[in-house]
């Protein structure tokens, strides 16, 4: 199966037909935008984080996204229980290691979750470097490095853990440790609107229900990036309305808009 714009759009069509149930254990800041982005894509979101029901709900979900943005010990327990169920059932789950490296508690939580073998890890450059190398950190939840700077760490982590790693930034990268794809799209205002990276992780989880991990990551990055580009063009006054415009762009995404606003290229490993 070729990994290109046409394939990404085909994956979106299958996602819309399947309407997968995506279980989100995500941070308070991102819940609304993540749920709305999933709905706009054609998926069915559920925000379920109580440790008493996380494993039960994971059992009925098609995919899981775990985002460690607003952590508490009970949430870590819920995350671990849900991820364990997904792995046992061989269903996809995505780890978003928000601000890994910022504090010992957060970093240890991310490493514990990594041991549960996520299907895809999606983070900014600083998060991926901290998760892969055990050193360094961003500025809170923001990256202090470009995505290209984290590519070697992403490839090493993907190969070591037998998973796909997506690094997002000005150019997004997805790798399984052997192949590397660069995906271009998005808009410069996107980092100025909170929760959009978190919603991207949820998007990749949805695509992982209809495509293998590397294909899912590339398709998710391309579709979401194209929608972000369209949304940015519709917000000339600033990023305040960007989440709403992003959801509208996801809802209306078609082949011509995708081809005009995103680019997928395989790079030499």
Secondary structure as the mmCIF struct_conf table of DSSP 4:
data_model
#
loop_
_struct_conf.conf_type_id
_struct_conf.id
_struct_conf.beg_label_comp_id
_struct_conf.beg_label_asym_id
_struct_conf.beg_label_seq_id
_struct_conf.end_label_comp_id
_struct_conf.end_label_asym_id
_struct_conf.end_label_seq_id
BEND BEND1 UNK A 4 UNK A 4
HELX_RH_AL_P HELX_RH_AL_P1 UNK A 5 UNK A 18
STRN STRN1 UNK A 21 UNK A 25
TURN_TY1_P TURN_TY1_P1 UNK A 28 UNK A 30
HELX_RH_AL_P HELX_RH_AL_P2 UNK A 31 UNK A 41
TURN_TY1_P TURN_TY1_P2 UNK A 42 UNK A 42
STRN STRN2 UNK A 44 UNK A 47
TURN_TY1_P TURN_TY1_P3 UNK A 51 UNK A 53
HELX_RH_AL_P HELX_RH_AL_P3 UNK A 54 UNK A 60
BEND BEND2 UNK A 62 UNK A 62
STRN STRN3 UNK A 63 UNK A 67
BEND BEND3 UNK A 69 UNK A 70
HELX_RH_AL_P HELX_RH_AL_P4 UNK A 73 UNK A 88
TURN_TY1_P TURN_TY1_P4 UNK A 89 UNK A 90
STRN STRN4 UNK A 92 UNK A 96
TURN_TY1_P TURN_TY1_P5 UNK A 98 UNK A 101
BEND BEND4 UNK A 102 UNK A 103
HELX_RH_AL_P HELX_RH_AL_P5 UNK A 104 UNK A 114
TURN_TY1_P TURN_TY1_P6 UNK A 115 UNK A 116
BEND BEND5 UNK A 119 UNK A 119
STRN STRN5 UNK A 120 UNK A 124
HELX_RH_AL_P HELX_RH_AL_P6 UNK A 125 UNK A 133
BEND BEND6 UNK A 134 UNK A 134
STRN STRN6 UNK A 139 UNK A 139
TURN_TY1_P TURN_TY1_P7 UNK A 140 UNK A 141
STRN STRN7 UNK A 142 UNK A 142
BEND BEND7 UNK A 144 UNK A 145
HELX_RH_3T_P HELX_RH_3T_P1 UNK A 147 UNK A 150
HELX_RH_AL_P HELX_RH_AL_P7 UNK A 151 UNK A 161
TURN_TY1_P TURN_TY1_P8 UNK A 162 UNK A 162
BEND BEND8 UNK A 163 UNK A 163
STRN STRN8 UNK A 164 UNK A 168
BEND BEND9 UNK A 169 UNK A 171
STRN STRN9 UNK A 172 UNK A 175
BEND BEND10 UNK A 177 UNK A 178
STRN STRN10 UNK A 180 UNK A 184
TURN_TY1_P TURN_TY1_P9 UNK A 188 UNK A 189
HELX_RH_3T_P HELX_RH_3T_P2 UNK A 190 UNK A 192
BEND BEND11 UNK A 193 UNK A 193
TURN_TY1_P TURN_TY1_P10 UNK A 194 UNK A 195
HELX_RH_AL_P HELX_RH_AL_P8 UNK A 196 UNK A 207
TURN_TY1_P TURN_TY1_P11 UNK A 208 UNK A 210
BEND BEND12 UNK A 211 UNK A 211
HELX_RH_AL_P HELX_RH_AL_P9 UNK A 213 UNK A 233
TURN_TY1_P TURN_TY1_P12 UNK A 234 UNK A 234
TURN_TY1_P TURN_TY1_P13 UNK A 236 UNK A 237
HELX_RH_3T_P HELX_RH_3T_P3 UNK A 239 UNK A 241
HELX_RH_AL_P HELX_RH_AL_P10 UNK A 242 UNK A 251
TURN_TY1_P TURN_TY1_P14 UNK A 252 UNK A 252
HELX_RH_AL_P HELX_RH_AL_P11 UNK A 255 UNK A 261
STRN STRN11 UNK A 263 UNK A 267
#
